[in-house]
C-alpha cells in the first residue's frame, strides 16, 4: 500500500461509492461529495465526506471515485 496523501477536497462535486458497494444512508449506491469534514464518531477523527443526497458522514478512506 502507498503512503501518498490524497487531497479529498478535490473530490467535492464528484460522484463516489463505497469500496464495499454497500448503499449510503439515502439508499443510493453512488452519491455526490458536498464537503470534507472530520467524522465525530471516529475515535481518530478521520477525514470524512458529507453528501448532497443525504446527511450522512462517511470516512473518506472507505470511498472511491466512481470513474477511477
mmCIF file of the N, C-alpha and C atoms, coordinates in Angstrom:
data_MODEL
# 
_entry.id   MODEL 
# 
loop_
_atom_site.group_PDB 
_atom_site.id 
_atom_site.type_symbol 
_atom_site.label_atom_id 
_atom_site.label_alt_id 
_atom_site.label_comp_id 
_atom_site.label_asym_id 
_atom_site.label_entity_id 
_atom_site.label_seq_id 
_atom_site.pdbx_PDB_ins_code 
_atom_site.Cartn_x 
_atom_site.Cartn_y 
_atom_site.Cartn_z 
_atom_site.occupancy 
_atom_site.B_iso_or_equiv 
_atom_site.pdbx_formal_charge 
_atom_site.auth_seq_id 
_atom_site.auth_comp_id 
_atom_site.auth_asym_id 
_atom_site.auth_atom_id 
_atom_site.pdbx_PDB_model_num 
ATOM 1   N N  . UNK A 1 1  ? 0.828   -1.170 0.000   1.00 0.00 ? 1  UNK A N  1 
ATOM 2   C CA . UNK A 1 1  ? 0.000   0.000  0.000   1.00 0.00 ? 1  UNK A CA 1 
ATOM 3   C C  . UNK A 1 1  ? 0.883   1.248  0.000   1.00 0.00 ? 1  UNK A C  1 
ATOM 4   N N  . UNK A 1 2  ? 0.441   2.289  -0.650  1.00 0.00 ? 2  UNK A N  1 
ATOM 5   C CA . UNK A 1 2  ? 1.203   3.506  -0.834  1.00 0.00 ? 2  UNK A CA 1 
ATOM 6   C C  . UNK A 1 2  ? 0.951   4.499  0.306   1.00 0.00 ? 2  UNK A C  1 
ATOM 7   N N  . UNK A 1 3  ? 1.934   5.340  0.581   1.00 0.00 ? 3  UNK A N  1 
ATOM 8   C CA . UNK A 1 3  ? 1.796   6.372  1.601   1.00 0.00 ? 3  UNK A CA 1 
ATOM 9   C C  . UNK A 1 3  ? 1.463   7.730  1.002   1.00 0.00 ? 3  UNK A C  1 
ATOM 10  N N  . UNK A 1 4  ? 0.916   7.757  -0.182  1.00 0.00 ? 4  UNK A N  1 
ATOM 11  C CA . UNK A 1 4  ? 0.561   9.003  -0.846  1.00 0.00 ? 4  UNK A CA 1 
ATOM 12  C C  . UNK A 1 4  ? -0.675  9.587  -0.167  1.00 0.00 ? 4  UNK A C  1 
ATOM 13  N N  . UNK A 1 5  ? -0.580  10.883 0.204   1.00 0.00 ? 5  UNK A N  1 
ATOM 14  C CA . UNK A 1 5  ? -1.739  11.535 0.808   1.00 0.00 ? 5  UNK A CA 1 
ATOM 15  C C  . UNK A 1 5  ? -2.668  12.009 -0.292  1.00 0.00 ? 5  UNK A C  1 
ATOM 16  N N  . UNK A 1 6  ? -3.941  11.780 -0.088  1.00 0.00 ? 6  UNK A N  1 
ATOM 17  C CA . UNK A 1 6  ? -4.947  12.176 -1.063  1.00 0.00 ? 6  UNK A CA 1 
ATOM 18  C C  . UNK A 1 6  ? -5.569  13.487 -0.600  1.00 0.00 ? 6  UNK A C  1 
ATOM 19  N N  . UNK A 1 7  ? -5.696  14.453 -1.519  1.00 0.00 ? 7  UNK A N  1 
ATOM 20  C CA . UNK A 1 7  ? -6.369  15.714 -1.206  1.00 0.00 ? 7  UNK A CA 1 
ATOM 21  C C  . UNK A 1 7  ? -7.863  15.520 -1.495  1.00 0.00 ? 7  UNK A C  1 
ATOM 22  N N  . UNK A 1 8  ? -8.588  15.108 -0.460  1.00 0.00 ? 8  UNK A N  1 
ATOM 23  C CA . UNK A 1 8  ? -10.007 14.789 -0.633  1.00 0.00 ? 8  UNK A CA 1 
ATOM 24  C C  . UNK A 1 8  ? -10.853 16.011 -0.981  1.00 0.00 ? 8  UNK A C  1 
ATOM 25  N N  . UNK A 1 9  ? -10.352 17.222 -0.732  1.00 0.00 ? 9  UNK A N  1 
ATOM 26  C CA . UNK A 1 9  ? -11.091 18.436 -1.120  1.00 0.00 ? 9  UNK A CA 1 
ATOM 27  C C  . UNK A 1 9  ? -11.303 18.467 -2.633  1.00 0.00 ? 9  UNK A C  1 
ATOM 28  N N  . UNK A 1 10 ? -10.391 17.831 -3.380  1.00 0.00 ? 10 UNK A N  1 
ATOM 29  C CA . UNK A 1 10 ? -10.534 17.782 -4.843  1.00 0.00 ? 10 UNK A CA 1 
ATOM 30  C C  . UNK A 1 10 ? -11.704 16.907 -5.272  1.00 0.00 ? 10 UNK A C  1 
ATOM 31  N N  . UNK A 1 11 ? -12.244 16.127 -4.352  1.00 0.00 ? 11 UNK A N  1 
ATOM 32  C CA . UNK A 1 11 ? -13.356 15.225 -4.660  1.00 0.00 ? 11 UNK A CA 1 
ATOM 33  C C  . UNK A 1 11 ? -14.714 15.922 -4.522  1.00 0.00 ? 11 UNK A C  1 
ATOM 34  N N  . UNK A 1 12 ? -14.746 17.144 -3.988  1.00 0.00 ? 12 UNK A N  1 
ATOM 35  C CA . UNK A 1 12 ? -16.009 17.868 -3.831  1.00 0.00 ? 12 UNK A CA 1 
ATOM 36  C C  . UNK A 1 12 ? -16.649 18.044 -5.205  1.00 0.00 ? 12 UNK A C  1 
ATOM 37  N N  . UNK A 1 13 ? -17.936 17.685 -5.293  1.00 0.00 ? 13 UNK A N  1 
ATOM 38  C CA . UNK A 1 13 ? -18.669 17.758 -6.557  1.00 0.00 ? 13 UNK A CA 1 
ATOM 39  C C  . UNK A 1 13 ? -18.558 16.500 -7.396  1.00 0.00 ? 13 UNK A C  1 
ATOM 40  N N  . UNK A 1 14 ? -17.716 15.560 -6.985  1.00 0.00 ? 14 UNK A N  1 
ATOM 41  C CA . UNK A 1 14 ? -17.539 14.309 -7.734  1.00 0.00 ? 14 UNK A CA 1 
ATOM 42  C C  . UNK A 1 14 ? -18.415 13.205 -7.145  1.00 0.00 ? 14 UNK A C  1 
ATOM 43  N N  . UNK A 1 15 ? -18.696 12.205 -7.952  1.00 0.00 ? 15 UNK A N  1 
ATOM 44  C CA . UNK A 1 15 ? -19.530 11.077 -7.546  1.00 0.00 ? 15 UNK A CA 1 
ATOM 45  C C  . UNK A 1 15 ? -18.633 9.965  -6.994  1.00 0.00 ? 15 UNK A C  1 
ATOM 46  N N  . UNK A 1 16 ? -19.023 9.448  -5.826  1.00 0.00 ? 16 UNK A N  1 
ATOM 47  C CA . UNK A 1 16 ? -18.274 8.372  -5.182  1.00 0.00 ? 16 UNK A CA 1 
ATOM 48  C C  . UNK A 1 16 ? -19.209 7.227  -4.832  1.00 0.00 ? 16 UNK A C  1 
ATOM 49  N N  . UNK A 1 17 ? -18.610 6.077  -4.520  1.00 0.00 ? 17 UNK A N  1 
ATOM 50  C CA . UNK A 1 17 ? -19.339 4.959  -3.940  1.00 0.00 ? 17 UNK A CA 1 
ATOM 51  C C  . UNK A 1 17 ? -18.443 4.327  -2.902  1.00 0.00 ? 17 UNK A C  1 
ATOM 52  N N  . UNK A 1 18 ? -19.043 3.506  -2.057  1.00 0.00 ? 18 UNK A N  1 
ATOM 53  C CA . UNK A 1 18 ? -18.252 2.809  -1.051  1.00 0.00 ? 18 UNK A CA 1 
ATOM 54  C C  . UNK A 1 18 ? -17.498 1.677  -1.731  1.00 0.00 ? 18 UNK A C  1 
ATOM 55  N N  . UNK A 1 19 ? -16.279 1.431  -1.275  1.00 0.00 ? 19 UNK A N  1 
ATOM 56  C CA . UNK A 1 19 ? -15.473 0.352  -1.845  1.00 0.00 ? 19 UNK A CA 1 
ATOM 57  C C  . UNK A 1 19 ? -16.194 -0.989 -1.713  1.00 0.00 ? 19 UNK A C  1 
ATOM 58  N N  . UNK A 1 20 ? -17.040 -1.125 -0.690  1.00 0.00 ? 20 UNK A N  1 
ATOM 59  C CA . UNK A 1 20 ? -17.798 -2.353 -0.474  1.00 0.00 ? 20 UNK A CA 1 
ATOM 60  C C  . UNK A 1 20 ? -19.037 -2.425 -1.370  1.00 0.00 ? 20 UNK A C  1 
ATOM 61  N N  . UNK A 1 21 ? -19.364 -1.315 -2.001  1.00 0.00 ? 21 UNK A N  1 
ATOM 62  C CA . UNK A 1 21 ? -20.567 -1.151 -2.834  1.00 0.00 ? 21 UNK A CA 1 
ATOM 63  C C  . UNK A 1 21 ? -21.861 -1.187 -2.013  1.00 0.00 ? 21 UNK A C  1 
ATOM 64  N N  . UNK A 1 22 ? -21.756 -1.099 -0.689  1.00 0.00 ? 22 UNK A N  1 
ATOM 65  C CA . UNK A 1 22 ? -22.960 -1.001 0.128   1.00 0.00 ? 22 UNK A CA 1 
ATOM 66  C C  . UNK A 1 22 ? -23.592 0.366  -0.100  1.00 0.00 ? 22 UNK A C  1 
ATOM 67  N N  . UNK A 1 23 ? -24.905 0.476  -0.006  1.00 0.00 ? 23 UNK A N  1 
ATOM 68  C CA . UNK A 1 23 ? -25.555 1.769  -0.249  1.00 0.00 ? 23 UNK A CA 1 
ATOM 69  C C  . UNK A 1 23 ? -25.296 2.776  0.884   1.00 0.00 ? 23 UNK A C  1 
ATOM 70  N N  . UNK A 1 24 ? -25.461 4.039  0.533   1.00 0.00 ? 24 UNK A N  1 
ATOM 71  C CA . UNK A 1 24 ? -25.373 5.108  1.512   1.00 0.00 ? 24 UNK A CA 1 
ATOM 72  C C  . UNK A 1 24 ? -26.707 5.224  2.249   1.00 0.00 ? 24 UNK A C  1 
ATOM 73  N N  . UNK A 1 25 ? -26.775 6.129  3.216   1.00 0.00 ? 25 UNK A N  1 
ATOM 74  C CA . UNK A 1 25 ? -27.990 6.333  4.005   1.00 0.00 ? 25 UNK A CA 1 
ATOM 75  C C  . UNK A 1 25 ? -29.207 6.634  3.116   1.00 0.00 ? 25 UNK A C  1 
ATOM 76  N N  . UNK A 1 26 ? -28.968 7.274  1.983   1.00 0.00 ? 26 UNK A N  1 
ATOM 77  C CA . UNK A 1 26 ? -30.036 7.630  1.042   1.00 0.00 ? 26 UNK A CA 1 
ATOM 78  C C  . UNK A 1 26 ? -30.540 6.428  0.247   1.00 0.00 ? 26 UNK A C  1 
ATOM 79  N N  . UNK A 1 27 ? -29.951 5.260  0.459   1.00 0.00 ? 27 UNK A N  1 
ATOM 80  C CA . UNK A 1 27 ? -30.211 4.024  -0.283  1.00 0.00 ? 27 UNK A CA 1 
ATOM 81  C C  . UNK A 1 27 ? -29.589 4.014  -1.676  1.00 0.00 ? 27 UNK A C  1 
ATOM 82  N N  . UNK A 1 28 ? -28.905 5.078  -2.046  1.00 0.00 ? 28 UNK A N  1 
ATOM 83  C CA . UNK A 1 28 ? -28.208 5.130  -3.329  1.00 0.00 ? 28 UNK A CA 1 
ATOM 84  C C  . UNK A 1 28 ? -26.844 4.465  -3.205  1.00 0.00 ? 28 UNK A C  1 
ATOM 85  N N  . UNK A 1 29 ? -26.378 3.865  -4.289  1.00 0.00 ? 29 UNK A N  1 
ATOM 86  C CA . UNK A 1 29 ? -25.032 3.284  -4.287  1.00 0.00 ? 29 UNK A CA 1 
ATOM 87  C C  . UNK A 1 29 ? -23.981 4.319  -4.638  1.00 0.00 ? 29 UNK A C  1 
ATOM 88  N N  . UNK A 1 30 ? -24.375 5.342  -5.377  1.00 0.00 ? 30 UNK A N  1 
ATOM 89  C CA . UNK A 1 30 ? -23.466 6.412  -5.768  1.00 0.00 ? 30 UNK A CA 1 
ATOM 90  C C  . UNK A 1 30 ? -24.028 7.725  -5.229  1.00 0.00 ? 30 UNK A C  1 
ATOM 91  N N  . UNK A 1 31 ? -23.144 8.585  -4.760  1.00 0.00 ? 31 UNK A N  1 
ATOM 92  C CA . UNK A 1 31 ? -23.597 9.870  -4.225  1.00 0.00 ? 31 UNK A CA 1 
ATOM 93  C C  . UNK A 1 31 ? -22.533 10.933 -4.472  1.00 0.00 ? 31 UNK A C  1 
ATOM 94  N N  . UNK A 1 32 ? -22.927 12.190 -4.379  1.00 0.00 ? 32 UNK A N  1 
ATOM 95  C CA . UNK A 1 32 ? -22.067 13.318 -4.720  1.00 0.00 ? 32 UNK A CA 1 
ATOM 96  C C  . UNK A 1 32 ? -21.489 13.951 -3.461  1.00 0.00 ? 32 UNK A C  1 
ATOM 97  N N  . UNK A 1 33 ? -20.177 14.139 -3.448  1.00 0.00 ? 33 UNK A N  1 
ATOM 98  C CA . UNK A 1 33 ? -19.499 14.732 -2.294  1.00 0.00 ? 33 UNK A CA 1 
ATOM 99  C C  . UNK A 1 33 ? -19.864 16.216 -2.199  1.00 0.00 ? 33 UNK A C  1 
ATOM 100 N N  . UNK A 1 34 ? -20.337 16.611 -1.011  1.00 0.00 ? 34 UNK A N  1 
ATOM 101 C CA . UNK A 1 34 ? -20.663 18.017 -0.751  1.00 0.00 ? 34 UNK A CA 1 
ATOM 102 C C  . UNK A 1 34 ? -19.493 18.729 -0.076  1.00 0.00 ? 34 UNK A C  1 
ATOM 103 N N  . UNK A 1 35 ? -18.852 18.058 0.884   1.00 0.00 ? 35 UNK A N  1 
ATOM 104 C CA . UNK A 1 35 ? -17.767 18.681 1.624   1.00 0.00 ? 35 UNK A CA 1 
ATOM 105 C C  . UNK A 1 35 ? -16.924 17.625 2.323   1.00 0.00 ? 35 UNK A C  1 
ATOM 106 N N  . UNK A 1 36 ? -15.790 18.058 2.849   1.00 0.00 ? 36 UNK A N  1 
ATOM 107 C CA . UNK A 1 36 ? -14.911 17.199 3.638   1.00 0.00 ? 36 UNK A CA 1 
ATOM 108 C C  . UNK A 1 36 ? -14.895 17.753 5.060   1.00 0.00 ? 36 UNK A C  1 
ATOM 109 N N  . UNK A 1 37 ? -15.026 16.859 6.024   1.00 0.00 ? 37 UNK A N  1 
ATOM 110 C CA . UNK A 1 37 ? -15.075 17.234 7.426   1.00 0.00 ? 37 UNK A CA 1 
ATOM 111 C C  . UNK A 1 37 ? -14.314 16.190 8.232   1.00 0.00 ? 37 UNK A C  1 
ATOM 112 N N  . UNK A 1 38 ? -14.431 16.214 9.534   1.00 0.00 ? 38 UNK A N  1 
ATOM 113 C CA . UNK A 1 38 ? -13.914 15.113 10.343  1.00 0.00 ? 38 UNK A CA 1 
ATOM 114 C C  . UNK A 1 38 ? -15.114 14.335 10.865  1.00 0.00 ? 38 UNK A C  1 
ATOM 115 N N  . UNK A 1 39 ? -14.932 13.041 11.005  1.00 0.00 ? 39 UNK A N  1 
ATOM 116 C CA . UNK A 1 39 ? -16.016 12.188 11.471  1.00 0.00 ? 39 UNK A CA 1 
ATOM 117 C C  . UNK A 1 39 ? -16.062 12.248 13.004  1.00 0.00 ? 39 UNK A C  1 
ATOM 118 N N  . UNK A 1 40 ? -17.120 12.836 13.570  1.00 0.00 ? 40 UNK A N  1 
ATOM 119 C CA . UNK A 1 40 ? -17.193 12.954 15.021  1.00 0.00 ? 40 UNK A CA 1 
ATOM 120 C C  . UNK A 1 40 ? -17.354 11.609 15.731  1.00 0.00 ? 40 UNK A C  1 
ATOM 121 N N  . UNK A 1 41 ? -17.739 10.575 15.003  1.00 0.00 ? 41 UNK A N  1 
ATOM 122 C CA . UNK A 1 41 ? -17.909 9.253  15.607  1.00 0.00 ? 41 UNK A CA 1 
ATOM 123 C C  . UNK A 1 41 ? -16.647 8.393  15.492  1.00 0.00 ? 41 UNK A C  1 
ATOM 124 N N  . UNK A 1 42 ? -15.641 8.905  14.815  1.00 0.00 ? 42 UNK A N  1 
ATOM 125 C CA . UNK A 1 42 ? -14.384 8.169  14.669  1.00 0.00 ? 42 UNK A CA 1 
ATOM 126 C C  . UNK A 1 42 ? -13.463 8.505  15.841  1.00 0.00 ? 42 UNK A C  1 
ATOM 127 N N  . UNK A 1 43 ? -12.930 7.492  16.509  1.00 0.00 ? 43 UNK A N  1 
ATOM 128 C CA . UNK A 1 43 ? -12.025 7.759  17.627  1.00 0.00 ? 43 UNK A CA 1 
ATOM 129 C C  . UNK A 1 43 ? -10.767 8.517  17.209  1.00 0.00 ? 43 UNK A C  1 
ATOM 130 N N  . UNK A 1 44 ? -10.401 8.413  15.943  1.00 0.00 ? 44 UNK A N  1 
ATOM 131 C CA . UNK A 1 44 ? -9.192  9.091  15.447  1.00 0.00 ? 44 UNK A CA 1 
ATOM 132 C C  . UNK A 1 44 ? -9.520  10.336 14.639  1.00 0.00 ? 44 UNK A C  1 
ATOM 133 N N  . UNK A 1 45 ? -10.781 10.804 14.701  1.00 0.00 ? 45 UNK A N  1 
ATOM 134 C CA . UNK A 1 45 ? -11.208 11.985 13.948  1.00 0.00 ? 45 UNK A CA 1 
ATOM 135 C C  . UNK A 1 45 ? -10.788 11.922 12.481  1.00 0.00 ? 45 UNK A C  1 
ATOM 136 N N  . UNK A 1 46 ? -11.106 10.813 11.840  1.00 0.00 ? 46 UNK A N  1 
ATOM 137 C CA . UNK A 1 46 ? -10.739 10.611 10.438  1.00 0.00 ? 46 UNK A CA 1 
ATOM 138 C C  . UNK A 1 46 ? -11.457 11.611 9.538   1.00 0.00 ? 46 UNK A C  1 
ATOM 139 N N  . UNK A 1 47 ? -10.824 11.912 8.398   1.00 0.00 ? 47 UNK A N  1 
ATOM 140 C CA . UNK A 1 47 ? -11.479 12.743 7.401   1.00 0.00 ? 47 UNK A CA 1 
ATOM 141 C C  . UNK A 1 47 ? -12.687 11.996 6.853   1.00 0.00 ? 47 UNK A C  1 
ATOM 142 N N  . UNK A 1 48 ? -13.752 12.742 6.606   1.00 0.00 ? 48 UNK A N  1 
ATOM 143 C CA . UNK A 1 48 ? -14.993 12.128 6.137   1.00 0.00 ? 48 UNK A CA 1 
ATOM 144 C C  . UNK A 1 48 ? -15.687 13.053 5.144   1.00 0.00 ? 48 UNK A C  1 
ATOM 145 N N  . UNK A 1 49 ? -16.532 12.446 4.318   1.00 0.00 ? 49 UNK A N  1 
ATOM 146 C CA . UNK A 1 49 ? -17.327 13.201 3.356   1.00 0.00 ? 49 UNK A CA 1 
ATOM 147 C C  . UNK A 1 49 ? -18.722 13.456 3.899   1.00 0.00 ? 49 UNK A C  1 
ATOM 148 N N  . UNK A 1 50 ? -19.292 14.599 3.501   1.00 0.00 ? 50 UNK A N  1 
ATOM 149 C CA . UNK A 1 50 ? -20.732 14.813 3.593   1.00 0.00 ? 50 UNK A CA 1 
ATOM 150 C C  . UNK A 1 50 ? -21.233 14.815 2.152   1.00 0.00 ? 50 UNK A C  1 
ATOM 151 N N  . UNK A 1 51 ? -22.530 14.591 1.984   1.00 0.00 ? 51 UNK A N  1 
ATOM 152 C CA . UNK A 1 51 ? -23.066 14.371 0.642   1.00 0.00 ? 51 UNK A CA 1 
ATOM 153 C C  . UNK A 1 51 ? -24.260 15.260 0.326   1.00 0.00 ? 51 UNK A C  1 
ATOM 154 N N  . UNK A 1 52 ? -24.467 15.512 -0.940  1.00 0.00 ? 52 UNK A N  1 
ATOM 155 C CA . UNK A 1 52 ? -25.590 16.318 -1.403  1.00 0.00 ? 52 UNK A CA 1 
ATOM 156 C C  . UNK A 1 52 ? -26.902 15.568 -1.202  1.00 0.00 ? 52 UNK A C  1 
ATOM 157 N N  . UNK A 1 53 ? -26.904 14.266 -1.442  1.00 0.00 ? 53 UNK A N  1 
ATOM 158 C CA . UNK A 1 53 ? -28.141 13.487 -1.456  1.00 0.00 ? 53 UNK A CA 1 
ATOM 159 C C  . UNK A 1 53 ? -28.681 13.115 -0.073  1.00 0.00 ? 53 UNK A C  1 
ATOM 160 N N  . UNK A 1 54 ? -27.850 13.145 0.961   1.00 0.00 ? 54 UNK A N  1 
ATOM 161 C CA . UNK A 1 54 ? -28.333 12.827 2.312   1.00 0.00 ? 54 UNK A CA 1 
ATOM 162 C C  . UNK A 1 54 ? -27.438 13.510 3.343   1.00 0.00 ? 54 UNK A C  1 
ATOM 163 N N  . UNK A 1 55 ? -27.729 13.310 4.606   1.00 0.00 ? 55 UNK A N  1 
ATOM 164 C CA . UNK A 1 55 ? -26.982 13.998 5.661   1.00 0.00 ? 55 UNK A CA 1 
ATOM 165 C C  . UNK A 1 55 ? -25.986 13.076 6.370   1.00 0.00 ? 55 UNK A C  1 
ATOM 166 N N  . UNK A 1 56 ? -25.584 12.006 5.702   1.00 0.00 ? 56 UNK A N  1 
ATOM 167 C CA . UNK A 1 56 ? -24.645 11.066 6.328   1.00 0.00 ? 56 UNK A CA 1 
ATOM 168 C C  . UNK A 1 56 ? -23.223 11.617 6.290   1.00 0.00 ? 56 UNK A C  1 
ATOM 169 N N  . UNK A 1 57 ? -22.391 11.053 7.161   1.00 0.00 ? 57 UNK A N  1 
ATOM 170 C CA . UNK A 1 57 ? -20.961 11.337 7.202   1.00 0.00 ? 57 UNK A CA 1 
ATOM 171 C C  . UNK A 1 57 ? -20.255 9.992  7.082   1.00 0.00 ? 57 UNK A C  1 
ATOM 172 N N  . UNK A 1 58 ? -19.400 9.870  6.061   1.00 0.00 ? 58 UNK A N  1 
ATOM 173 C CA . UNK A 1 58 ? -18.729 8.601  5.777   1.00 0.00 ? 58 UNK A CA 1 
ATOM 174 C C  . UNK A 1 58 ? -17.232 8.856  5.642   1.00 0.00 ? 58 UNK A C  1 
ATOM 175 N N  . UNK A 1 59 ? -16.430 8.027  6.306   1.00 0.00 ? 59 UNK A N  1 
ATOM 176 C CA . UNK A 1 59 ? -14.975 8.167  6.216   1.00 0.00 ? 59 UNK A CA 1 
ATOM 177 C C  . UNK A 1 59 ? -14.515 8.154  4.765   1.00 0.00 ? 59 UNK A C  1 
ATOM 178 N N  . UNK A 1 60 ? -13.641 9.089  4.439   1.00 0.00 ? 60 UNK A N  1 
ATOM 179 C CA . UNK A 1 60 ? -13.116 9.197  3.067   1.00 0.00 ? 60 UNK A CA 1 
ATOM 180 C C  . UNK A 1 60 ? -12.444 7.906  2.624   1.00 0.00 ? 60 UNK A C  1 
ATOM 181 N N  . UNK A 1 61 ? -11.717 7.269  3.539   1.00 0.00 ? 61 UNK A N  1 
ATOM 182 C CA . UNK A 1 61 ? -10.911 6.101  3.157   1.00 0.00 ? 61 UNK A CA 1 
ATOM 183 C C  . UNK A 1 61 ? -11.734 4.900  2.712   1.00 0.00 ? 61 UNK A C  1 
ATOM 184 N N  . UNK A 1 62 ? -13.034 4.880  2.995   1.00 0.00 ? 62 UNK A N  1 
ATOM 185 C CA . UNK A 1 62 ? -13.851 3.747  2.544   1.00 0.00 ? 62 UNK A CA 1 
ATOM 186 C C  . UNK A 1 62 ? -14.603 4.037  1.249   1.00 0.00 ? 62 UNK A C  1 
ATOM 187 N N  . UNK A 1 63 ? -14.333 5.233  0.681   1.00 0.00 ? 63 UNK A N  1 
ATOM 188 C CA . UNK A 1 63 ? -14.980 5.623  -0.579  1.00 0.00 ? 63 UNK A CA 1 
ATOM 189 C C  . UNK A 1 63 ? -13.945 5.679  -1.697  1.00 0.00 ? 63 UNK A C  1 
ATOM 190 N N  . UNK A 1 64 ? -14.462 5.587  -2.919  1.00 0.00 ? 64 UNK A N  1 
ATOM 191 C CA . UNK A 1 64 ? -13.611 5.776  -4.085  1.00 0.00 ? 64 UNK A CA 1 
ATOM 192 C C  . UNK A 1 64 ? -14.412 6.479  -5.170  1.00 0.00 ? 64 UNK A C  1 
ATOM 193 N N  . UNK A 1 65 ? -13.698 7.172  -6.048  1.00 0.00 ? 65 UNK A N  1 
ATOM 194 C CA . UNK A 1 65 ? -14.356 7.839  -7.165  1.00 0.00 ? 65 UNK A CA 1 
ATOM 195 C C  . UNK A 1 65 ? -14.966 6.801  -8.087  1.00 0.00 ? 65 UNK A C  1 
ATOM 196 N N  . UNK A 1 66 ? -16.153 7.091  -8.582  1.00 0.00 ? 66 UNK A N  1 
ATOM 197 C CA . UNK A 1 66 ? -16.837 6.143  -9.461  1.00 0.00 ? 66 UNK A CA 1 
ATOM 198 C C  . UNK A 1 66 ? -16.052 5.908  -10.738 1.00 0.00 ? 66 UNK A C  1 
ATOM 199 N N  . UNK A 1 67 ? -15.446 6.925  -11.295 1.00 0.00 ? 67 UNK A N  1 
ATOM 200 C CA . UNK A 1 67 ? -14.721 6.793  -12.565 1.00 0.00 ? 67 UNK A CA 1 
ATOM 201 C C  . UNK A 1 67 ? -13.222 6.627  -12.384 1.00 0.00 ? 67 UNK A C  1 
ATOM 202 N N  . UNK A 1 68 ? -12.820 6.002  -11.267 1.00 0.00 ? 68 UNK A N  1 
ATOM 203 C CA . UNK A 1 68 ? -11.369 5.837  -11.050 1.00 0.00 ? 68 UNK A CA 1 
ATOM 204 C C  . UNK A 1 68 ? -10.883 4.495  -11.545 1.00 0.00 ? 68 UNK A C  1 
# 
